[in-house]
Amino acid sequence: MTSEEKPPVVELTAEESWKYVEKTFHGRIATSVAGEPDIFPINYYAHDGVLLFRTAPGNKLAELTVNSHVAFETDGIMSDEAWSVVIKGTTRELELSAEIEEAEKLPLKPWVRTRKSRYVELTPTSISGRFFNLGPEPEDEY
């Protein structure tokens, strides 16, 4: 199949979308408190149907505490194809010692030289994704 024969956009199933999420380790989490949206870059680890990320006390953690309903987006691009996945769900900070000990065993380390001692879990309520076959804009057929 040539690139012209491939559909430009393919809707992914939730299962297909999750496979992309599991193979990626960075994205953006969107919060909203008192009608004010915010967005934060995060690195994460996807496992057992949830996302786990680390954070420090600050705006992100405070906003997640006020409103646990979030959106998350991750994507990837290659030379001739791309994809994007959006997850909507709820977050909770891990507080039990046993949960934190299990989280510390996972391959999730901060990317920057800052202390991120809090673990947050995002449980999806919906997952949607798109796959894009890249190429030039088609010429008008007039």
NORVEN-V704428 format. One record per run of one state. SS is the DSSP state (H for helix, E for strand, L for the rest). FROM is the first residue (numbers start at 0). LEN is the number of residues. If there is no record, write none. Layout:
# NORVEN-V704428
ss = [SS & SS]
from = [FROM & FROM]
len = [LEN & LEN]
This chain:
# NORVEN-V704428
ss = [L & E & L & H & L & E & L & E & L & E & L & H & L & E & L & E & L & H & L & E & L]
from = [0 & 8 & 12 & 13 & 22 & 25 & 33 & 35 & 47 & 49 & 55 & 58 & 66 & 68 & 77 & 80 & 93 & 96 & 104 & 117 & 133]
len = [8 & 4 & 1 & 9 & 3 & 8 & 2 & 12 & 2 & 6 & 3 & 8 & 2 & 9 & 3 & 13 & 3 & 8 & 13 & 16 & 9]
